Amino acid sequence: MQEDNRTTKLQAALEVLSIIAPIVCLADCIVIPILFMILPLIGVHQIFHGVGDQLVLLIVLSICAPTITIGFLKHRRKSVMILMMIGFALMFCANFAGQIIDESLHLALSLLGSALLIRANIINRRLQKASSCCNHHH
Protein backbone atom coordinates (compact mmCIF):
# COMPACT_ATOMS: atom_id res chain seq x y z
CA MET A 1 0.00 0.00 0.00
CA GLN A 2 2.88 2.36 0.80
CA GLU A 3 4.35 1.66 -2.66
CA ASP A 4 1.03 2.67 -4.28
CA ASN A 5 1.05 5.91 -2.29
CA ARG A 6 4.61 6.73 -3.42
CA THR A 7 3.73 5.96 -7.03
CA THR A 8 0.65 8.16 -6.84
CA LYS A 9 2.65 11.05 -5.34
CA LEU A 10 5.37 10.68 -7.96
CA GLN A 11 2.80 10.60 -10.74
CA ALA A 12 1.07 13.70 -9.33
CA ALA A 13 4.41 15.52 -9.19
CA LEU A 14 5.18 14.56 -12.79
CA GLU A 15 1.74 15.78 -13.87
CA VAL A 16 2.38 19.18 -12.30
CA LEU A 17 5.87 19.34 -13.83
CA SER A 18 4.46 18.44 -17.23
CA ILE A 19 2.25 21.52 -17.08
CA ILE A 20 5.03 23.76 -15.74
CA ALA A 21 7.67 22.62 -18.26
CA PRO A 22 5.97 24.14 -21.35
CA ILE A 23 5.38 27.33 -19.35
CA VAL A 24 9.13 27.48 -18.69
CA CYS A 25 9.66 27.08 -22.42
CA LEU A 26 7.25 29.97 -23.06
CA ALA A 27 9.18 32.11 -20.60
CA ASP A 28 12.39 31.14 -22.36
CA CYS A 29 10.96 32.25 -25.70
CA ILE A 30 9.79 35.58 -24.31
CA VAL A 31 12.28 36.46 -21.55
CA ILE A 32 15.50 35.42 -23.32
CA PRO A 33 14.94 37.63 -26.39
CA ILE A 34 14.12 40.59 -24.14
CA LEU A 35 17.27 39.93 -22.13
CA PHE A 36 19.29 39.81 -25.36
CA MET A 37 18.06 43.30 -26.16
CA ILE A 38 18.73 44.67 -22.66
CA LEU A 39 22.04 42.97 -21.71
CA PRO A 40 24.20 44.77 -24.33
CA LEU A 41 22.92 48.05 -22.94
CA ILE A 42 24.44 47.19 -19.54
CA GLY A 43 27.67 45.83 -21.01
CA VAL A 44 26.98 42.09 -21.16
CA HIS A 45 27.67 40.57 -24.58
CA GLN A 46 27.71 37.22 -26.34
CA ILE A 47 25.37 34.88 -24.44
CA PHE A 48 24.95 31.42 -25.94
CA HIS A 49 21.22 31.17 -26.84
CA GLY A 50 20.55 28.40 -29.41
CA VAL A 51 21.65 25.43 -27.31
CA GLY A 52 19.56 26.70 -24.39
CA ASP A 53 16.37 26.44 -26.46
CA GLN A 54 17.20 22.90 -27.50
CA LEU A 55 18.04 21.91 -23.93
CA VAL A 56 14.73 23.32 -22.66
CA LEU A 57 12.89 21.41 -25.41
CA LEU A 58 14.58 18.15 -24.41
CA ILE A 59 13.70 18.74 -20.74
CA VAL A 60 10.08 19.48 -21.69
CA LEU A 61 9.99 16.31 -23.81
CA SER A 62 11.50 14.17 -21.05
CA ILE A 63 8.89 15.38 -18.55
CA CYS A 64 5.76 15.61 -20.71
CA ALA A 65 6.06 12.48 -22.85
CA PRO A 66 6.13 9.94 -19.99
CA THR A 67 3.39 11.75 -18.09
CA ILE A 68 1.02 11.92 -21.03
CA THR A 69 1.86 8.37 -22.11
CA ILE A 70 1.07 6.99 -18.64
CA GLY A 71 -2.22 8.90 -18.70
CA PHE A 72 -3.01 7.67 -22.20
CA LEU A 73 -2.59 4.07 -21.07
CA LYS A 74 -5.38 4.72 -18.56
CA HIS A 75 -7.86 6.87 -20.48
CA ARG A 76 -7.02 5.92 -24.12
CA ARG A 77 -7.95 9.35 -25.54
CA LYS A 78 -6.05 9.70 -28.80
CA SER A 79 -6.76 13.44 -28.92
CA VAL A 80 -4.39 13.98 -25.96
CA MET A 81 -1.57 12.12 -27.74
CA ILE A 82 -2.26 14.04 -30.96
CA LEU A 83 -2.08 17.39 -29.11
CA MET A 84 1.20 16.32 -27.54
CA MET A 85 2.71 15.18 -30.84
CA ILE A 86 1.67 18.35 -32.68
CA GLY A 87 2.97 20.48 -29.81
CA PHE A 88 6.33 18.70 -29.82
CA ALA A 89 6.54 18.83 -33.63
CA LEU A 90 5.98 22.61 -33.61
CA MET A 91 8.52 23.15 -30.85
CA PHE A 92 11.00 20.84 -32.54
CA CYS A 93 10.66 22.78 -35.81
CA ALA A 94 11.06 26.08 -33.98
CA ASN A 95 14.14 25.03 -32.06
CA PHE A 96 16.00 22.79 -34.48
CA ALA A 97 15.29 24.71 -37.71
CA GLY A 98 17.67 27.27 -36.24
CA GLN A 99 18.97 29.82 -38.66
CA ILE A 100 16.60 29.06 -41.53
CA ILE A 101 13.47 30.49 -39.91
CA ASP A 102 12.62 34.02 -38.94
CA GLU A 103 12.71 34.92 -35.21
CA SER A 104 9.00 35.81 -35.24
CA LEU A 105 8.18 32.41 -36.79
CA HIS A 106 10.37 30.77 -34.14
CA LEU A 107 8.40 32.57 -31.43
CA ALA A 108 5.01 31.77 -33.00
CA LEU A 109 5.83 28.06 -33.39
CA SER A 110 7.19 27.87 -29.84
CA LEU A 111 4.17 29.63 -28.35
CA LEU A 112 1.69 27.47 -30.23
CA GLY A 113 3.61 24.29 -29.44
CA SER A 114 3.81 25.19 -25.74
CA ALA A 115 0.11 26.05 -25.64
CA LEU A 116 -0.77 22.68 -27.18
CA LEU A 117 1.44 20.85 -24.68
CA ILE A 118 -0.11 22.72 -21.77
CA ARG A 119 -3.60 21.90 -23.09
CA ALA A 120 -2.68 18.23 -23.59
CA ASN A 121 -1.35 17.99 -20.04
CA ILE A 122 -4.40 19.68 -18.51
CA ILE A 123 -6.79 17.38 -20.39
CA ASN A 124 -4.63 14.37 -19.50
CA ARG A 125 -4.70 15.29 -15.83
CA ARG A 126 -8.50 15.73 -15.82
CA LEU A 127 -9.02 12.40 -17.57
CA GLN A 128 -6.69 10.61 -15.17
CA LYS A 129 -8.50 12.04 -12.16
CA ALA A 130 -11.85 11.03 -13.65
CA SER A 131 -10.68 7.48 -14.41
CA SER A 132 -9.05 7.03 -10.98
CA CYS A 133 -12.28 8.12 -9.30
CA CYS A 134 -14.16 5.38 -11.08
CA ASN A 135 -11.57 2.64 -10.46
CA HIS A 136 -12.03 2.30 -6.71
CA HIS A 137 -14.86 0.78 -4.71
CA HIS A 138 -17.32 3.20 -3.12
C-alpha positions as MATLAB code, in Angstrom:
seq = 'MQEDNRTTKLQAALEVLSIIAPIVCLADCIVIPILFMILPLIGVHQIFHGVGDQLVLLIVLSICAPTITIGFLKHRRKSVMILMMIGFALMFCANFAGQIIDESLHLALSLLGSALLIRANIINRRLQKASSCCNHHH';
ca = [
       0.000    0.000    0.000;
       2.881    2.355    0.798;
       4.354    1.656   -2.664;
       1.026    2.670   -4.285;
       1.054    5.912   -2.285;
       4.609    6.734   -3.421;
       3.731    5.961   -7.034;
       0.647    8.163   -6.842;
       2.653   11.048   -5.337;
       5.370   10.677   -7.958;
       2.801   10.598  -10.737;
       1.070   13.700   -9.326;
       4.409   15.521   -9.186;
       5.176   14.560  -12.785;
       1.735   15.777  -13.874;
       2.377   19.177  -12.304;
       5.869   19.338  -13.826;
       4.457   18.439  -17.229;
       2.248   21.520  -17.078;
       5.027   23.759  -15.736;
       7.674   22.624  -18.258;
       5.972   24.135  -21.349;
       5.379   27.326  -19.345;
       9.130   27.479  -18.694;
       9.656   27.085  -22.421;
       7.250   29.966  -23.058;
       9.184   32.112  -20.603;
      12.394   31.136  -22.365;
      10.955   32.251  -25.701;
       9.793   35.582  -24.312;
      12.282   36.457  -21.553;
      15.498   35.416  -23.320;
      14.943   37.632  -26.393;
      14.117   40.587  -24.137;
      17.273   39.932  -22.127;
      19.287   39.812  -25.358;
      18.060   43.302  -26.156;
      18.731   44.673  -22.655;
      22.040   42.975  -21.713;
      24.201   44.765  -24.326;
      22.923   48.055  -22.936;
      24.437   47.186  -19.542;
      27.675   45.833  -21.007;
      26.983   42.085  -21.159;
      27.670   40.567  -24.582;
      27.705   37.224  -26.344;
      25.375   34.879  -24.442;
      24.946   31.425  -25.945;
      21.224   31.169  -26.843;
      20.552   28.398  -29.410;
      21.649   25.433  -27.309;
      19.559   26.703  -24.388;
      16.367   26.440  -26.462;
      17.202   22.905  -27.500;
      18.038   21.914  -23.929;
      14.726   23.321  -22.657;
      12.894   21.413  -25.407;
      14.581   18.148  -24.409;
      13.697   18.739  -20.744;
      10.081   19.476  -21.691;
       9.993   16.314  -23.813;
      11.499   14.169  -21.053;
       8.892   15.376  -18.553;
       5.758   15.608  -20.712;
       6.061   12.477  -22.847;
       6.133    9.936  -19.991;
       3.394   11.754  -18.085;
       1.016   11.924  -21.029;
       1.861    8.372  -22.106;
       1.068    6.992  -18.638;
      -2.220    8.903  -18.701;
      -3.013    7.666  -22.201;
      -2.585    4.068  -21.069;
      -5.382    4.715  -18.559;
      -7.858    6.870  -20.484;
      -7.024    5.918  -24.124;
      -7.947    9.351  -25.540;
      -6.046    9.703  -28.802;
      -6.757   13.440  -28.915;
      -4.393   13.980  -25.965;
      -1.574   12.124  -27.739;
      -2.265   14.044  -30.958;
      -2.082   17.390  -29.108;
       1.197   16.318  -27.536;
       2.705   15.179  -30.838;
       1.669   18.351  -32.683;
       2.972   20.480  -29.807;
       6.330   18.701  -29.822;
       6.539   18.834  -33.626;
       5.980   22.613  -33.607;
       8.519   23.155  -30.850;
      11.001   20.845  -32.544;
      10.664   22.781  -35.814;
      11.063   26.082  -33.981;
      14.140   25.028  -32.057;
      15.999   22.791  -34.484;
      15.287   24.708  -37.711;
      17.671   27.268  -36.240;
      18.966   29.819  -38.659;
      16.600   29.059  -41.531;
      13.470   30.486  -39.910;
      12.617   34.022  -38.941;
      12.711   34.922  -35.212;
       9.004   35.810  -35.239;
       8.179   32.408  -36.785;
      10.372   30.766  -34.136;
       8.397   32.566  -31.431;
       5.011   31.770  -33.000;
       5.829   28.058  -33.388;
       7.189   27.872  -29.843;
       4.170   29.635  -28.351;
       1.687   27.472  -30.235;
       3.613   24.290  -29.443;
       3.814   25.189  -25.742;
       0.112   26.053  -25.635;
      -0.765   22.681  -27.179;
       1.438   20.851  -24.676;
      -0.113   22.721  -21.766;
      -3.598   21.899  -23.089;
      -2.684   18.230  -23.591;
      -1.349   17.993  -20.041;
      -4.397   19.677  -18.506;
      -6.788   17.379  -20.394;
      -4.625   14.367  -19.500;
      -4.698   15.290  -15.828;
      -8.497   15.726  -15.822;
      -9.019   12.399  -17.575;
      -6.692   10.605  -15.169;
      -8.501   12.037  -12.160;
     -11.849   11.032  -13.652;
     -10.677    7.484  -14.408;
      -9.051    7.032  -10.981;
     -12.280    8.125   -9.302;
     -14.161    5.378  -11.081;
     -11.574    2.639  -10.462;
     -12.026    2.304   -6.714;
     -14.865    0.780   -4.708;
     -17.319    3.198   -3.119;
];
